[in-house]
């Protein structure tokens, strides 16, 4: 989860922008409360979207935030769904950190290793709170690692492992219909994120000789895109976005509907294009991440 | 029974034209084409039924007619089966029931890989969420039998833009995500609900 999932901000009303910020701040507070201040560094837009999809409540409270010079910020409060999103954030981020530690060179992997040490306790607490999800994440990541070792040339197979992993979050949802809708939505969200990340890392992975499904699928050993590869990848990412949108329309997301709509009907297309064109990181906001939402 | 106006998200004072517009927008959203081979197709069907009933009820209330116009409006299109090979026919039925593992086993056992085999394999991949492989299988089926309407319709569905709320333009990752795609305008202006569907 790398911060790709964001709404088209120009589509949001003033109230929806405040709600989006409240979700971001609410998840940040929930992580701080449950896992200590260090865990807050794991927060990004993807996990905020997870919290939005899971959270039925919009009760907010205003507090001062150290990340923005102790300015007052509204954040969601006391919601079980926020706790679930916080737990899933820690577990997903932890296992991704372990992956980085294993993949990177001793020196290159140093930041991941240090962060990993810092968050070990947070991981243990989260794993104790959600043992089934922790086991599912480990099983899917092991599957993904096996596919990587085998140099799998399919896009769908490794993407399926990551998609199944994220779909596992929905298993924690109590309502049976909501669980089915979210399972499908999370599956394609995971698939889309995996493919966006593969596209983002193509040049880097090719240069370092690391696994990237796009290299095998399109023969991009030199890390350079071909027009055909971009076209096909863009189309398959579109199909996942459409599946997410179709699932979204079957469940009442209440006050969050506008934000989700702005993400699924516009935001993800814009981010996907930006990633494929290689300017996603160039478009990073100049101001602090918290301030810009 | 729910208030039919609430189902269509309109007030009871809405004009006939507004009722029709609301119905058409919702019918476009929940049309079977948008949920074909989707694990949530049954939920969309329930929504569609609810919308059709609400529209028919409002029409009855307003015009004193018996029977609803909406129920026969053509949105409830059924799915047909065209297979000649008994094993492929069985696989079709299994996909329609959502028994993907069984359908896949049947296809794996098939000796001959006909255009229909690729078409069905594409349907299985689609249902599973493996969109890249679904598209490749359907493309192969179309190449093997270019004149087959069913395969061509499935390919068009995969390449179409799907439902969008009226406020949103047609976006795509390749077209920039910020501008309307010329290639997809035809689909949008015709309304994707009239596009042919993926018949298994």
Interface residues (C-beta under 8 A of the other chain):
Chain A: X154 X155 X156 X157 X160 X163 X177 X180 X181 X184 X187 X188 X191 X217 X230 X231 X232 X233 X234 X235 X236 X237 X238 X239 X240 X241 X242 X243 X245 X246 X247 X249 X250 X261 X265 X266 X268 X269 X270 X271 X272 X273 X274 X276
Chain B: X29 X30 X34 X35 X38 X39 X40 X43 X44 X47 X125 X128 X129 X130 X131 X132 X133 X134 X135 X158 X159 X161 X162 X163 X164 X165 X168 X171 X172 X173 X174 X175 X176 X177 X178
